[in-house]
Amino acid sequence: MKTSLKLIILFTLLVSSCSSDDDNAQNQSLEGQGQSTLIFSAFGDIGCGVITVIVDQLETKTMDGQDPATGFVYCQDTSTSVVQWIDIPAGTYTYVASCSGYTWTGTRVLGSASCSNLNLTVGSAD
C-alpha cells in the first residue's frame, strides 16, 4: 500500500510539472496569432507617382505607383509598389488611396489571422 501511494504521489507530481511546462510553451508559441495583414499594391501601369494610402486607425503609408507589381502579390511581399500593415486586429478598415489623378476609396473587412490584398489599378479608381 505504501508503495502504491508513493507511486501515485510521484505520478501526480510528474504530471503536474509537465502540464505546467506544456502550458507555458503553448502560450509562448501562440503569441501574435489571430492578428491579420492588410496589403495594398499598385498593379498595372498607373504611372501616377507616389500613392498615399490612408487607413483609419492605422498609420499612413506610401508606395511607388511608377513601379507596379508584375504578378501576384503575396502576404510577405516587400516591393516598393506594396504597402502593408502586419499584426493588426480583425475588423473593418476604411481607406483612401490617392496619387496624381487617381483616388481609391472603400472598406476592407479582415477576419482573424487573415491576409487581405487590394490591387489598385487605373480601372478600379473612383
RALINLIN-V194220 format. One record per pair of residues at least 12 apart in sequence whose ideal C-beta (glycine too) atoms are under 8 Angstrom apart, sorted by the first residue. I is the first residue (numbers start at 0). J is the second residue. D is the distance in whole Angstrom. If there is no record, write none. Layout:
BEGIN
I/J/D
I/J/D
END
This chain:
BEGIN
31/86/6
32/112/6
33/89/7
33/111/5
33/112/5
34/85/8
34/86/4
34/87/6
34/88/7
34/112/7
35/86/8
35/87/6
35/88/7
35/89/6
35/109/4
35/110/7
35/111/7
35/112/6
35/113/5
35/114/7
35/115/7
36/74/5
36/83/6
36/84/7
36/85/5
36/86/8
36/87/7
36/113/8
36/114/4
36/115/7
37/54/7
37/57/8
37/83/7
37/84/5
37/87/6
37/92/6
37/107/6
37/109/6
37/115/5
38/72/6
38/74/7
38/76/7
38/81/6
38/82/7
38/83/4
38/114/7
38/115/7
38/116/4
38/117/7
39/52/5
39/62/7
39/81/7
39/82/5
39/83/8
39/94/7
39/96/6
39/116/8
39/117/5
39/119/6
40/62/8
40/67/8
40/68/5
40/72/4
40/76/7
40/80/6
40/81/5
40/82/8
40/116/6
40/117/7
40/118/5
40/119/7
41/62/6
41/63/7
41/64/5
41/66/8
41/67/4
41/68/7
41/80/4
41/81/8
41/118/8
41/119/5
42/67/6
42/68/5
42/72/8
42/80/8
42/118/4
42/119/7
42/120/5
43/67/6
43/120/5
43/121/6
44/67/7
44/121/8
45/64/5
45/65/8
45/67/6
45/98/7
45/101/7
45/119/7
45/120/7
45/121/6
46/64/7
46/65/6
47/64/5
47/65/8
47/98/4
47/99/5
47/100/5
47/101/5
48/64/6
48/65/6
48/98/6
48/99/5
49/61/5
49/62/7
49/63/7
49/64/6
49/98/6
50/62/5
50/63/8
50/64/4
50/96/6
50/97/7
50/98/4
50/101/8
50/119/7
51/96/7
51/97/6
51/98/7
52/82/5
52/94/6
52/95/8
52/96/4
53/94/7
53/95/5
53/96/7
54/84/7
54/92/5
54/93/7
54/94/5
55/92/6
55/93/5
55/94/7
56/92/7
57/84/5
57/87/7
57/92/7
58/84/8
60/82/4
60/84/8
61/82/7
62/79/6
62/80/5
62/81/6
62/82/5
63/79/4
63/80/5
64/80/7
64/98/5
64/119/8
66/78/8
66/79/5
66/80/5
67/80/5
68/80/5
68/81/7
68/118/8
72/116/5
72/118/7
74/114/4
74/116/7
87/109/7
89/109/5
89/110/5
89/111/5
89/112/8
89/113/7
90/108/8
90/109/6
91/106/6
91/107/7
91/108/5
91/109/8
92/106/7
92/107/5
92/108/8
92/109/7
93/105/8
93/106/5
94/106/7
94/107/7
94/117/8
96/119/6
101/119/8
101/121/7
101/124/4
102/124/6
102/125/5
103/119/5
103/123/6
103/124/6
103/125/6
104/125/6
105/117/8
END
